[in-house]
């Protein structure tokens, strides 16, 4: 299914016009595009955090160049790429079809005859991939597409570029799906092409039986099964068992080669429809969707292309409303035929001109000039807010009548600052402000929100930078002195702070290398969340540098500047198999909480930037080792996704 692009997304990458988004994963997102020859392509854009790693781009270039040499009837060929663009990408032939995992989930396991056809296609694909000097490394049902005329293998050669440092890290950060990896991959041993054959056997067993032959109740259990136990094949047809059993040998030397598999399988008879009627119906529905997208040569899907511009919220500033209107009109014009483009463009000019002449279209009865309604902080987003040095912004006193700071601005964590002047305590914090109320007050064009939850001992205000999800603002809270002057002082301080931030946005020192600029929610791969936290669980930003996932338990990731972590002895080892060993101390054995920390960057002799993962799960009271394994795996995944710094 194709989803819409976000406003601000490019409508072209290279020579390909974008039609929408196909999905996203640990490496990046996949977009649907169309080339100048009308051919559909799947374009994979690399996540920005990978680009910043010093050794990623050379690996990516090498693997993509090799992947482009792979050709074969059962692979989706890489046809174009640009490693040197700001956001590197590669384009492969788009294959209309149903992913194998979805087909089995929606329509049930394949028949023995269908598995035979699938096996021929997968073995032929591996012959082509291995012939180019590649190992797939991530052959799993999601990377197998059931197309109209047979299977296709996608994403070959890319896992290596992302993986880089090892096949499987010593703490279990996994490239690929654990239920379909080989024993040597699960144990971080060097890989050969025989690893893909093991994965092929596991994929075929899943296609015939509905699940991996090594699936366990948890990630450690699955890894243990792959390394130590025999596959569960009892429910498979005899001809399928005969085919996959040699592929699933623990010793790579005992597995057949893809060429030997093709000899064993023999040639396929002529066929018209290799899959079930339900699968072909799903393929036809997808083809109809693609045809609809291609019916209009100017079609590009954008989020928010339909709503009326008049429905824009009064609380949104003029500059954002104008930009939203332009995006709406632009998206509408793109869906029209070429002969109507000039008319649409003229309509945009007329509407925008009307707004510039009469700002009351959005603002109701507000008679203020348009220039006063422009929010100078409208371009701020969460990434920019994470980089703000609040103490630098308030280094000079904010309220002239109070004199100089009696307690200089200081901070205990990023995005906060505290100071004192004239008997008042000032707390500054970049925080979530959904509970703050907009009473129409503005300072330098910046909305100043009111904290309606404040008691009589304090008064809170917040600068509203821009609409974002979740909504953060720059809060000012004043305490002390006389209660009847608290809010007047807070208003004065907020107004002066808005003026300073509009002129200059001070950044934290060495922000380019700092942990502070990173989004903790984005640094945990979706596959790691699914395996270790829960399916369909999304992280929520509680603060700028904290992310929380809530499932059967709670996993919290925090980035902070703090004292250099001191290693603690954890003398009790738990061997969970698959190279996963967890050390716990006595306190963790009886606690519902497990915490793992790691230094990211040392700042000086006493302080460092630290990543902390905390797992709270009382339901695992009898097995604290699994709680700590989750913390360990999530922490390792974050560290591998962060750019390397000296």
PyMOL commands that set and color helices and strands:
alter all, ss='L'
color gray80, all
select helices_A, chain A and resi 48-51+56-67+100-107+112-131+141-143+158-163+178-180+183-186+194-209+219-228+238-244+246-248+252-254+258-265+277-295+309-311+318-335+338-357+360-363+370-373+382-386+390-393+400-402+483-503+511-513+515-517+526-532+586-589+618-620+624-641
alter helices_A, ss='H'
color red, helices_A
select strands_A, chain A and resi 12-13+16-24+28-34+40-46+78-82+89-93+97-99+144-147+150-153+407-410+416-421+424-432+436-437+442-443+446-451+458-464+472-480+540-543+546-550+554-563+572-575+581-584+593-602+607-616
alter strands_A, ss='S'
color yellow, strands_A
deselect
rebuild
show_as cartoon
